[in-house]
Each structure stands twice: as structure tokens, then as C-alpha cells.
Amino acid sequence: MTPLLISEVGPRDGLQSITTVMPTAAKHRWIAALAAAGVPEIEVGSFVPAKLLPQMADVAEVVAHALRLPGLRVAALAPNFRGAQAAFEAGVHKLTLPVSVTEAHSLANVRKTHAQMADELRNVVALRNERYPQIALEAGLSVAFGCTLAGAVSDDETLRMAASMAELGVDEVGLSDTSGYAEPVQVRRLFTRLHAELGERAGGAHFHNTRGQGLANVVAALEAGVTTFDASQGGIGGCPYAPGASGNIVTEDLVWMLQAMGHRTGIDLPALLQARTLLREGLPDEPLYGHVPEAGLPKGFVARGEVAR
């Protein structure tokens, strides 16, 4: 089977969605443990003003630490040109810009209309092309499957936005189930069309488990040819509008499922579970989620498809 890429987004999407500020040293230890477990890509933070997200005030320092970890692809997010410029200067390997499919969500999330966000992204692409050609750029389409503000989102709306972002020059366009609205039939249909229309620029999937559909949606996306999946250790972050429900899909559960299905992830699952202890140390009062960490690995479990690292 084709190797799959798991992108750990807990240090960014997870930490910025909770009020607790994890100490910088704890972030370093956690990220190092994830990398040592074989997690190939980690989104380590957001380049946003510290007054808006104090959880991300140390992002440049965290990036510098992560860049010293061998073999790790260091990713980050920036909502605008200024943040992208800072991320480029910090030396990230990949940068994601969040682009909302609905204008209502765009105004609420980044305070920009679609036209303004397109101008912002156009300038980011120009800067990347001129000075940082080695850095990968992704447009992450927020509320691609439905929006808490605007309601239903059609496949055509999402695909029109995806095509617009590709035309602006990003390397890939990923789809995010920001609101936890997606279901497997919709996921399979939309990613199939995304691949047909964008080809190699069709990017990965970012699912939330708010309504319990996260892993089912992963299977549907796999069937549509998706090979990159975001997840958050412990399921932290993801959906502040669903009290008591986890948001991001749980990295530990995702890796177990994929390995049980025979997919290669390159991740040492016992070491990944051990990294969770460092997350707990850094966030002692935050709830963590995950069925595999609670139940443990099945007796005699063998990760089919994995090779020794």
C-alpha cells in the first residue's frame, strides 16, 4: 500500500484552541518525543500576534527547536502576509494559510472578505516564489463540508474555492471539516472530485470528531485517494462550540487504525503512546481523548505494513 503521511497538529490547532498556555520547555519535550516516535510532520504553531493567541507567543522559538530534530518536516500556519513572512524567516518547511469557503466564516476567522484573502495569498505566493522557493505552501480550506455560520456548503462552492487557490499558485489545497459536519459519503465524493480537478495539487484531509465521524471519514478519504491526514495527540483542540466533545481526530487512534488496516505510517505506535505522557505533563488539567490510549493495544498486535525504522 502507498505510505501515508500523518501530520501532527496538536502543538498548533490543539494548543491554540484551549486557554491553558503550555510552557515552552514542555512544548519542546513533547514535540521531540513525537518526532522520535517517527511522526514525519508536525505543525508546531501559528504565526499570529501574541495578544490574540498568547499560546503561540513562543512560536519562533518552537520552530527553531523543531528544526534541530533530525528528519522532521516542520510546518506552521499563518493567517496573513505578515505572519507568513515571519514563518518564512523562521525557516519552516511548510506553511498553511487558512482560507474559508464561506465569507461569513472568513470574516469571523481572519477578518477578511474572500477578495481580501485572495490578495493576501497572492502576495504570500509572490514572496515565497521570489525568496523562499524551497518552502511548501498549502491553502487549507476551512468549513469545506459545512459552516456553523452559513449552514450547508455545496461541493461546487468548495471546489470553486479550491480551484481559485490553485490558480493563485499554492502547491496544494487541503480540505478541513472545521465544524465537524462531514460524513463519509460526502467526504468520498468531494475528495474524488478534488483529485479529478486539481490532480497533484489535491492535498490532505483535516477532520474533526465532533459528531463521532472522524475515523469513518478517514476511511472514506482513503478510498478517494487521500494520503495525508492531520490529527492531534489526545484529540486536543478543534471545536470550541461543542462542549464535552473532542475536536480533532486522535493521532493515537488514527495510527492504530491505519496500521491495523495494513497501511504504512512510519510511526512507532508504542513510542507515540509514550509521548502522550509528556503531553499530560505539559497540560495536567486538560482533558485528553482517545480509545486506544484507554484500552491499550490488542494482545499480540502487529503493525502490518510497517517496516523497521
C-alpha positions as CSV (number, residue, x, y, z in Angstrom):
1,M,0.0,0.0,0.0
2,T,1.0,3.6,-0.5
3,P,2.7,5.1,2.6
4,L,0.6,7.6,4.4
5,L,1.7,10.9,5.9
6,I,0.3,11.7,9.4
7,S,0.7,15.4,10.2
8,E,0.5,16.1,13.9
9,V,-1.3,19.4,14.5
10,G,-1.7,19.3,18.3
11,P,1.0,21.9,19.0
12,R,-0.8,24.3,16.8
13,D,-4.5,23.5,16.4
14,G,-4.7,21.8,19.7
15,L,-2.9,24.3,21.9
16,Q,-4.4,27.4,20.3
17,S,-7.9,26.1,21.0
18,I,-7.5,25.9,24.7
19,T,-6.9,28.6,27.3
20,T,-4.0,26.9,29.0
21,V,-0.6,28.1,27.8
22,M,1.8,25.1,27.7
23,P,5.3,26.2,28.8
24,T,7.9,26.4,26.0
25,A,10.1,23.8,27.5
26,A,7.2,21.4,27.7
27,K,6.4,22.0,24.1
28,H,10.0,21.2,23.2
29,R,9.9,17.9,25.1
30,W,6.5,16.9,23.6
31,I,7.5,17.7,20.0
32,A,10.8,15.9,20.4
33,A,9.0,12.8,21.7
34,L,6.6,12.9,18.7
35,A,9.5,13.2,16.3
36,A,11.4,10.3,18.0
37,A,8.3,8.2,17.6
38,G,8.5,8.7,13.8
39,V,5.9,11.3,13.3
40,P,7.1,12.8,10.0
41,E,5.5,16.2,10.0
42,I,4.4,18.4,13.0
43,E,2.5,21.7,12.7
44,V,4.3,23.4,15.6
45,G,2.5,26.7,15.9
46,S,0.7,29.7,14.4
47,F,2.4,33.0,13.4
48,V,-0.2,35.3,14.9
49,P,0.0,38.3,17.3
50,A,0.7,37.2,20.9
51,K,-2.0,39.5,22.2
52,L,-4.6,37.4,20.2
53,L,-3.2,34.0,20.9
54,P,-0.8,34.0,23.9
55,Q,-0.5,30.2,23.4
56,M,1.6,30.9,20.3
57,A,3.8,33.7,21.6
58,D,6.9,31.5,21.5
59,V,6.3,30.1,18.0
60,A,9.6,31.3,16.5
61,E,11.5,29.6,19.4
62,V,9.5,26.4,19.0
63,V,10.2,26.4,15.3
64,A,13.9,26.8,15.9
65,H,13.9,23.9,18.3
66,A,11.9,21.7,15.9
67,L,14.3,22.4,13.1
68,R,17.0,20.7,15.0
69,L,15.2,17.4,15.2
70,P,16.5,15.1,12.6
71,G,14.2,14.1,9.7
72,L,11.2,16.2,10.9
73,R,9.2,18.3,8.5
74,V,8.3,21.4,10.4
75,A,5.0,23.0,9.5
76,A,3.2,26.1,10.7
77,L,0.1,28.2,10.0
78,A,-0.2,31.9,9.2
79,P,-3.5,33.8,8.5
80,N,-2.0,36.7,6.6
81,F,1.1,38.1,4.8
82,R,2.8,39.4,7.9
83,G,2.5,36.0,9.6
84,A,3.7,34.2,6.5
85,Q,6.7,36.5,6.3
86,A,7.7,35.7,9.9
87,A,7.2,32.0,9.2
88,F,9.4,32.1,6.1
89,E,12.1,33.9,8.1
90,A,11.9,31.3,10.9
91,G,12.7,28.6,8.3
92,V,9.6,26.4,8.3
93,H,9.4,23.7,5.7
94,K,5.7,24.0,5.0
95,L,3.2,26.8,5.6
96,T,-0.6,26.6,5.6
97,L,-2.9,29.5,5.1
98,P,-6.5,29.1,6.2
99,V,-9.0,30.1,3.6
100,S,-12.7,29.8,4.4
101,V,-15.1,28.5,1.8
102,T,-17.9,30.8,3.2
103,E,-17.3,34.5,3.5
104,A,-19.2,34.6,6.9
105,H,-16.5,32.3,8.3
106,S,-13.7,34.2,6.7
107,L,-14.9,37.5,8.3
108,A,-15.2,35.8,11.7
109,N,-11.9,33.8,11.5
110,V,-9.4,36.1,9.7
111,R,-11.5,39.3,9.5
112,K,-11.1,39.4,5.7
113,T,-13.5,39.1,2.8
114,H,-12.8,36.5,0.1
115,A,-11.3,39.1,-2.2
116,Q,-9.1,40.4,0.6
117,M,-7.9,37.0,1.5
118,A,-7.1,36.2,-2.2
119,D,-5.0,39.4,-2.3
120,E,-3.2,38.3,0.9
121,L,-2.5,34.9,-0.5
122,R,-1.3,36.3,-3.9
123,N,1.3,38.4,-2.1
124,V,2.4,35.4,0.0
125,V,2.9,33.3,-3.1
126,A,4.9,36.1,-4.7
127,L,7.2,36.4,-1.7
128,R,7.6,32.6,-1.5
129,N,8.5,32.3,-5.1
130,E,11.0,35.2,-5.0
131,R,12.8,34.5,-1.8
132,Y,11.8,31.1,-0.3
133,P,11.2,28.7,-3.2
134,Q,12.0,25.7,-1.0
135,I,9.0,26.3,1.3
136,A,5.8,24.4,0.5
137,L,2.6,26.4,0.6
138,E,-0.8,24.9,1.3
139,A,-4.2,26.5,1.2
140,G,-6.3,24.8,3.9
141,L,-10.0,25.3,3.1
142,S,-11.9,25.8,6.3
143,V,-15.6,24.8,6.6
144,A,-15.2,22.8,3.4
145,F,-18.0,20.4,4.4
146,G,-20.4,22.8,6.2
147,C,-20.3,26.0,8.2
148,T,-21.7,26.8,11.6
149,L,-22.3,30.4,10.5
150,A,-23.6,30.0,6.9
151,G,-25.0,26.5,7.1
152,A,-24.7,24.0,4.3
153,V,-21.8,24.2,1.9
154,S,-22.2,22.6,-1.6
155,D,-19.4,20.6,-3.3
156,D,-19.4,23.2,-6.0
157,E,-18.7,26.0,-3.6
158,T,-15.8,24.2,-2.1
159,L,-14.3,23.1,-5.4
160,R,-14.6,26.7,-6.9
161,M,-12.6,27.9,-3.9
162,A,-10.1,25.1,-4.3
163,A,-9.6,25.9,-8.0
164,S,-9.1,29.6,-7.2
165,M,-6.4,28.8,-4.6
166,A,-4.6,26.6,-7.1
167,E,-4.7,29.3,-9.7
168,L,-3.1,31.7,-7.2
169,G,-0.1,29.3,-7.1
170,V,-0.2,27.3,-3.9
171,D,1.4,23.8,-4.0
172,E,-1.7,22.0,-2.6
173,V,-5.2,22.6,-1.4
174,G,-6.4,20.6,1.6
175,L,-10.0,20.3,2.9
176,S,-10.9,20.9,6.6
177,D,-14.0,19.8,8.3
178,T,-13.8,22.7,10.7
179,S,-17.3,22.3,12.0
180,G,-17.4,18.6,12.3
181,Y,-20.2,18.4,9.8
182,A,-18.7,15.9,7.3
183,E,-20.0,12.4,6.7
184,P,-18.3,9.6,4.8
185,V,-20.4,9.7,1.6
186,Q,-19.8,13.5,1.3
187,V,-16.1,13.0,2.0
188,R,-15.6,10.3,-0.6
189,R,-17.5,12.4,-3.2
190,L,-15.7,15.7,-2.5
191,F,-12.2,14.3,-2.4
192,T,-12.8,12.3,-5.6
193,R,-13.8,15.5,-7.4
194,L,-10.9,17.4,-5.8
195,H,-8.4,14.9,-7.2
196,A,-10.1,14.9,-10.6
197,E,-10.0,18.7,-10.8
198,L,-6.7,19.6,-9.2
199,G,-4.6,16.5,-9.8
200,E,-1.3,16.7,-7.9
201,R,-2.4,19.8,-6.1
202,A,-5.1,18.0,-4.3
203,G,-4.0,18.0,-0.7
204,G,-4.8,16.3,2.6
205,A,-7.7,15.9,5.0
206,H,-8.3,17.6,8.3
207,F,-11.2,16.0,10.1
208,H,-12.8,16.7,13.5
209,N,-14.5,14.1,15.6
210,T,-17.2,16.4,17.0
211,R,-20.0,14.2,15.9
212,G,-18.1,10.9,16.0
213,Q,-17.5,10.6,12.3
214,G,-13.7,11.3,12.3
215,L,-12.2,7.9,11.6
216,A,-15.1,6.9,9.3
217,N,-14.3,10.0,7.3
218,V,-10.7,9.0,7.1
219,V,-11.6,5.6,5.6
220,A,-13.8,7.4,3.0
221,A,-11.0,9.8,2.2
222,L,-8.6,6.8,1.8
223,E,-11.0,5.3,-0.7
224,A,-10.8,8.6,-2.7
225,G,-7.0,8.6,-2.8
226,V,-6.1,10.9,0.1
227,T,-2.7,10.1,1.5
228,T,-2.1,12.9,4.1
229,F,-4.1,13.2,7.3
230,D,-4.0,15.7,10.1
231,A,-4.5,14.6,13.7
232,S,-3.9,15.8,17.2
233,Q,-2.5,13.7,20.0
234,G,-5.0,13.3,22.8
235,G,-7.7,14.9,20.5
236,I,-7.0,18.3,22.0
237,G,-8.4,21.4,20.4
238,G,-10.6,21.5,17.3
239,C,-14.1,22.6,18.2
240,P,-14.8,25.2,20.9
241,Y,-18.5,25.1,20.0
242,A,-19.1,21.5,21.1
243,P,-18.6,21.4,24.9
244,G,-17.7,18.0,26.2
245,A,-16.9,16.7,22.7
246,S,-13.4,16.1,21.3
247,G,-12.5,18.1,18.3
248,N,-9.5,16.9,16.2
249,I,-9.3,13.2,15.5
250,V,-6.9,11.5,17.9
251,T,-3.5,10.7,16.5
252,E,-3.1,7.5,18.5
253,D,-6.5,6.1,17.3
254,L,-5.8,7.1,13.7
255,V,-2.3,5.5,13.7
256,W,-3.7,2.3,15.2
257,M,-6.5,2.0,12.7
258,L,-4.2,2.7,9.7
259,Q,-1.6,0.2,10.9
260,A,-4.3,-2.4,11.6
261,M,-5.5,-2.0,8.1
262,G,-2.1,-2.6,6.7
263,H,-1.0,0.9,5.8
264,R,2.5,2.2,6.4
265,T,2.8,5.3,8.5
266,G,6.4,5.1,9.7
267,I,5.3,5.7,13.3
268,D,6.2,3.6,16.3
269,L,2.9,3.3,18.0
270,P,4.2,2.3,21.5
271,A,6.5,5.3,21.3
272,L,3.7,7.5,20.2
273,L,1.6,6.4,23.2
274,Q,4.6,7.2,25.4
275,A,4.8,10.7,24.0
276,R,1.3,11.2,25.4
277,T,2.8,11.2,28.9
278,L,4.7,14.4,28.0
279,L,1.5,16.0,26.7
280,R,-0.1,15.2,30.0
281,E,2.8,16.7,31.9
282,G,2.5,19.9,29.9
283,L,-1.3,20.1,30.2
284,P,-2.1,18.5,33.6
285,D,-5.6,19.9,33.8
286,E,-6.8,19.5,30.2
287,P,-9.0,16.5,29.2
288,L,-7.3,14.1,26.7
289,Y,-9.2,11.8,24.5
290,G,-8.6,8.5,22.7
291,H,-9.8,4.9,22.8
292,V,-6.5,3.2,22.1
293,P,-4.7,5.0,25.0
294,E,-7.5,4.0,27.3
295,A,-7.9,0.4,26.1
296,G,-4.3,-0.3,25.2
297,L,-3.1,-2.3,22.2
298,P,-4.7,-5.6,21.4
299,K,-2.7,-8.6,22.6
300,G,-0.2,-9.6,20.0
301,F,-0.9,-6.6,17.9
302,V,1.4,-6.3,14.9
303,A,1.5,-3.2,12.7
304,R,1.0,-4.8,9.3
305,G,2.7,-2.9,6.5
306,E,5.2,-1.1,8.7
307,V,8.9,-1.7,8.3
308,A,11.6,-1.5,10.9
309,R,13.0,2.1,11.3
